[in-house]
Amino acid sequence: MTQCLQCAPWNWLRESRKSQRLVLVVVFIALLLDNMLLTVVVPIVPSFLYDTEYQSRNNSREPLLQTILVPHSSSSVFSYYNHTTVPVLDDTTTDSTEEQEPTQTGTPFTAQYSTLPPRKHCVDGEEFLADENVRVGLLFASKALVQLLMNPFVGPLTNRIGYHIPMFAGFVILFLSTIMFAFSSTYTLLFVARAFQGIGSSFSSVAGLGMLASVYTDDLARGNAMGIALGGLALGVLAGAPFGSVMYEFVGKAAPFLILAFLALLDGALQLCILHPSKIAPESIKGTPLLTLLKDPYILIAAGSLCFANMGVAMLEPTLPIWMMETMCSPNWQLGMAFLPASISYLIGTNLFGVLAHKMGRWLCSMIGMIVVGISLLCVPLAQNIYGLIAPNGGLGFAIGMVDSAMMPIMGYLVDLRHASVYGSVYAIADVAFCMGFAVGPSMGGAIVKAIGFPWLMVIIGVINIAYAPLCIYLRSPPAKEEKMAILSEECWMQTKCYTMKKSQREFPLSDGSDENELESKE
């Protein structure tokens, strides 16, 4: 009896390591936490830098300005309205009243300036905010840029050692990056923490999506699994910005990051139970080289669709909060809440079109999504307050969900149809496209806003999405590899046949002997 009780947990672990659903849960949680950390800093960093750098700099100058500018012969008050020193008239002073606006002697100070014109800007330091657009954009882009550089190495690495070790390495790096964010107090340290997160994101996203593609071999099941996994990404985006803005406003800067670090520890414990982070499990089939995949025009079209659709929201992340501070007088908590409609609609879009895109055609789903992305971006500058952002941001998130849920399964489909069915490299390309949007978007977005303004930035990226959308027609019925090369080899015929027929779902390659059983079944 005792031995059975002792064996029960191990039997559960052995069975759970063969479960496709638990693998999906692991990938879902990893993408959730990674994207919560991605977006939790969006409302925090602009306000934090403004509070710590600009206001502290001006507060240190105020006593000096009062000493220099206030005349000793009359009493004066320093005005926080326009940062000037205003003389307060005494009853005995008559000479200066002729130069000032006519006022009655002894009139209170507030009454004298009750007719001043309204302020044209919500916050002081317009030049500082213009420069901050560029700095914040570069900080946000650093994560995607590092991830972009790491993906070409992580993809082939997963083909050699399997998905389990890179997946766990991504968790470790994510945890360390979260701790760095919590205790960073300068722009440089925040920049380093953001760039370090990009390394962990590269391991988690490439290994996670490749793991799902290898477990779910049927096209419909794979599309559903990808939609659920992208729902974790959407939920992280959904919770990140509002969670960060509320916690920063009412608790403090370190609180949201410490909570995320605790959740990351729970994710690491789950990975230890479900995965084999110390076991090397290479793919039994040699994968197609990365350069060969990059030369495939159909893969490039799908990657471009992912890049430009996500570039729109990537440009909004650093620029929209600062634009709201300048034009809407928004408090800190609203800076994150502005992204809430986009996040909720993205969550709905990924789960809805994970199934629907297979029926209507993934190429059509992606094309419509990119057109809606462009229209939504064009409508963002028309908003006069935070309520005016609900419709365009909601449409933006829903449309990006359409594109992502359609293009991620297409990547696996193209590899099955035209190349060897090994998925690490192709999902490294998909992640590279995603990162290109989040690297180029914030870095160029801040510079464009400084040069020509926020509305023109939305016009440019919106028109790019609408112009790119018709290219998705080429993904309607991509040819198989032998049709392109006009060479009918037995290997290519078997790959095409295996895809068009309903393939039996392969056992998750964490258990011993799974590859041996698969070879025996083929024989």
Number of C-alpha atoms within 10 A of each C-alpha: 6 7 7 9 10 10 12 12 11 12 13 11 15 15 12 17 21 19 16 18 14 16 20 21 16 20 27 23 22 28 24 24 25 28 22 25 26 21 23 26 27 26 30 24 21 23 20 18 18 16 12 13 14 15 14 11 12 13 10 10 11 13 11 10 15 15 10 10 13 17 12 9 6 11 12 16 13 17 10 10 8 9 12 14 17 14 16 15 21 12 9 8 11 11 8 10 13 9 8 10 9 9 12 11 13 11 13 11 13 8 9 14 9 8 8 7 7 6 9 8 13 14 13 15 14 12 9 12 22 19 14 21 26 21 21 25 27 23 23 28 29 25 26 30 22 21 30 24 15 19 27 20 15 24 28 21 18 28 23 17 15 24 34 25 20 24 29 25 18 25 23 15 18 29 24 16 24 25 18 21 23 20 14 16 15 12 17 11 14 21 21 17 23 25 21 21 28 29 25 27 29 31 30 28 25 28 31 26 29 24 24 23 27 22 22 23 22 20 20 17 17 23 30 23 26 29 27 22 28 27 26 26 25 28 23 26 28 29 23 30 30 24 19 30 28 20 18 22 14 11 11 14 22 19 15 24 24 18 13 22 21 13 14 22 15 12 20 19 11 15 23 13 16 21 23 18 18 10 13 15 20 15 20 12 10 12 19 20 14 17 10 9 19 15 10 14 13 21 22 17 19 27 25 21 28 27 25 29 34 28 25 28 24 25 28 25 25 30 28 22 26 24 22 21 20 18 14 16 15 19 14 22 20 20 28 27 23 25 30 23 21 28 28 19 21 31 26 19 27 32 23 19 24 31 20 19 24 19 11 11 14 27 25 19 24 31 24 18 28 30 21 25 33 28 19 23 26 20 20 22 19 12 15 12 14 15 9 15 21 19 15 23 27 20 24 31 31 26 29 29 33 33 29 29 33 31 28 26 26 23 21 26 22 23 24 24 22 22 23 17 23 23 29 32 29 30 26 29 24 26 27 26 23 25 28 24 25 29 28 21 28 31 24 18 28 26 21 18 21 19 12 10 16 21 16 15 25 24 17 15 23 25 16 18 26 20 13 18 25 16 16 22 15 14 21 11 9 16 15 19 21 18 12 10 9 9 11 11 10 9 11 20 15 10 19 17 14 16 16 12 9 12 13 10 13 16 19 19 19 22 16 10 11 15 18 10 13 12 11 9 8 6 6
